[in-house]
Amino acid sequence: MIQLEETIVSELGAERTFRYVADFAHLPEWDPGIVSARRTTAAPLGLGTRFELVASVLGRRVPMVYEVAGFEPPRRVVLHGEAPGLRAVDEIQIEPIPGFGSRLRYRADFDLGRFGWLVEPFLRRAFVAMGKRALAGLEAELRRAAASAPAKRAAPSERQAAAWPAAALHDRKPPRGRNPRARAERSTA
């Protein structure tokens, strides 16, 4: 059995991150090893939702079917996948990071079947590389989503506010000593 485990941090909240990664129809957007993916069940995403994927493995197109086997929004989703000679279990856990976003832990287990022990030593490196590329793509896609989300900004510090043009400050006055007009008035008095 080949096991992969990676952790990434996202500025997106746990709920948005969960909605995105739990829906495997999004896989081609972030996993370069997936040629196509589509949801085959009409019901809302949840237990029993099925996906048909076409994966590119060592230059070959491999059709796979995934099904949601565990569903605990927005914390955890487990998907079981099958292809000829391959079974996969993908478990994605998400925990909120208060005041920042979320932490995502992705674990994938690949069972290469009865004779997998013969080819596993040769395929392990390729599967690990595919997994790392996929998670790098996911991290980049979550970063793009966070950048396009409306910003939740804290109130500016006094130092930041002093550097802003007066029109941006509205009724706020710059801190003492930073206003050039006030300095000029004090020096002539």
C-alpha positions in Angstrom: 0.0 0.0 0.0 1.2 3.5 -0.9 0.3 6.2 1.6 0.6 9.9 1.0 -0.1 12.6 3.6 0.3 16.4 3.2 -0.9 19.4 5.2 -1.6 22.9 3.8 -2.8 26.1 5.3 -5.4 28.3 3.6 -6.7 31.8 4.3 -10.1 30.5 3.3 -12.4 29.6 6.2 -13.1 25.9 6.9 -16.5 25.9 5.4 -15.4 27.3 2.0 -12.4 25.1 1.9 -14.5 22.1 2.7 -17.2 22.9 0.1 -14.4 23.2 -2.6 -12.3 20.1 -1.8 -15.1 17.7 -0.9 -16.6 18.1 -4.4 -14.3 16.0 -6.6 -15.8 17.6 -9.7 -13.3 20.4 -9.0 -10.3 18.0 -9.1 -9.1 19.0 -12.7 -8.9 22.6 -11.5 -6.1 21.8 -9.0 -4.8 18.2 -9.7 -2.7 18.1 -12.9 -3.0 14.3 -12.8 -6.8 14.4 -13.4 -7.9 14.8 -17.0 -11.6 15.1 -16.2 -14.1 14.7 -13.4 -17.8 14.9 -13.1 -20.5 14.2 -10.5 -22.8 11.4 -11.5 -25.4 11.7 -8.8 -28.0 14.5 -8.8 -28.5 14.8 -5.1 -26.6 17.4 -3.1 -23.0 16.6 -2.1 -23.1 14.1 0.8 -22.8 10.4 1.6 -23.1 8.3 -1.5 -22.3 11.1 -4.0 -20.4 9.5 -6.9 -17.8 10.9 -9.3 -16.3 9.6 -12.5 -12.7 10.6 -13.1 -10.1 10.0 -15.7 -6.7 10.1 -14.2 -3.4 10.2 -16.1 -1.0 7.7 -14.4 2.4 7.2 -16.0 1.1 8.5 -19.3 -2.0 6.2 -19.4 -5.6 7.4 -19.0 -7.2 5.4 -16.1 -11.0 5.7 -15.5 -11.9 5.8 -11.8 -15.1 6.0 -9.8 -15.1 7.7 -6.4 -17.9 7.7 -3.8 -18.2 9.8 -0.7 -18.0 7.3 2.2 -17.7 9.8 5.1 -19.2 13.3 5.2 -18.9 15.6 8.3 -19.0 19.2 7.0 -17.0 21.3 7.5 -14.4 19.0 9.2 -14.0 15.8 7.3 -14.7 13.9 4.0 -13.7 10.4 3.0 -13.9 9.2 -0.6 -13.3 5.7 -1.8 -12.1 5.3 -5.4 -11.8 2.3 -7.6 -10.1 1.6 -11.0 -8.9 -1.7 -12.5 -6.1 -2.9 -10.3 -6.3 0.0 -7.9 -8.3 1.1 -4.9 -7.9 4.5 -3.2 -9.1 6.0 0.0 -8.8 9.8 0.2 -9.4 11.4 3.6 -9.5 15.2 3.9 -9.6 16.8 7.4 -10.1 20.5 7.8 -9.7 22.5 11.0 -10.4 26.2 11.4 -7.6 28.5 12.4 -9.3 31.3 14.3 -8.6 34.7 12.9 -6.8 33.3 9.8 -8.4 30.5 7.8 -8.1 26.8 7.9 -5.6 23.9 8.0 -6.2 21.0 5.6 -4.7 17.5 6.0 -5.0 15.3 3.0 -4.3 11.6 3.3 -4.5 9.2 0.4 -4.0 5.4 0.5 -3.5 3.4 -2.7 -3.9 -0.3 -2.7 -2.5 -1.8 -5.9 -4.3 -5.1 -5.6 -3.1 -8.7 -5.1 0.2 -8.3 -7.0 0.8 -4.7 -5.9 3.7 -5.7 -3.8 5.6 -6.5 -7.0 5.2 -3.1 -8.6 4.8 -0.9 -5.5 8.6 -0.2 -5.2 8.7 1.1 -8.8 5.4 3.1 -8.5 5.9 4.6 -5.1 8.1 7.5 -6.3 5.6 8.3 -9.1 2.6 8.3 -6.8 4.3 10.5 -4.2 5.3 13.0 -6.9 1.8 13.1 -8.3 0.4 13.6 -4.8 2.8 16.5 -4.1 1.9 18.2 -7.5 -1.8 17.8 -6.7 -1.5 19.4 -3.2 0.7 22.2 -4.6 -2.1 22.8 -7.1 -4.7 22.8 -4.4 -2.8 25.2 -2.2 -2.4 27.6 -5.2 -6.1 27.3 -6.0 -7.1 28.0 -2.4 -4.7 31.0 -2.4 -6.4 32.4 -5.6 -9.8 31.9 -4.0 -8.8 33.7 -0.8 -7.3 36.6 -2.8 -10.6 37.0 -4.7 -12.7 36.8 -1.6 -13.8 40.1 0.1 -11.1 41.1 2.5 -11.7 41.1 6.2 -9.4 43.8 7.3 -8.7 44.9 10.8 -8.8 48.6 11.6 -5.6 50.3 10.5 -2.9 51.0 13.1 -2.1 54.6 13.9 1.1 54.3 11.9 -0.8 53.0 8.8 -3.4 55.6 9.2 -0.8 58.4 9.3 0.6 57.3 6.0 -2.9 57.5 4.3 -4.1 60.6 2.5 -6.4 62.8 4.6 -9.4 62.0 2.4 -9.1 58.3 3.3 -9.1 59.1 7.0 -12.6 60.7 7.1 -12.9 62.0 10.6 -9.7 60.5 12.0 -6.8 62.8 12.7 -3.3 61.6 12.2 -1.3 61.0 15.4 0.5 64.0 17.0 3.7 64.8 15.3 2.8 63.3 12.0 0.7 66.1 10.6 3.0 68.5 8.7 0.5 71.4 9.0 0.3 71.0 12.8 4.2 71.0 13.0 4.3 74.2 10.9 1.7 75.8 13.2 3.6 74.8 16.4 7.0 76.0 15.0 5.5 79.5 14.3 3.8 79.9 17.6 
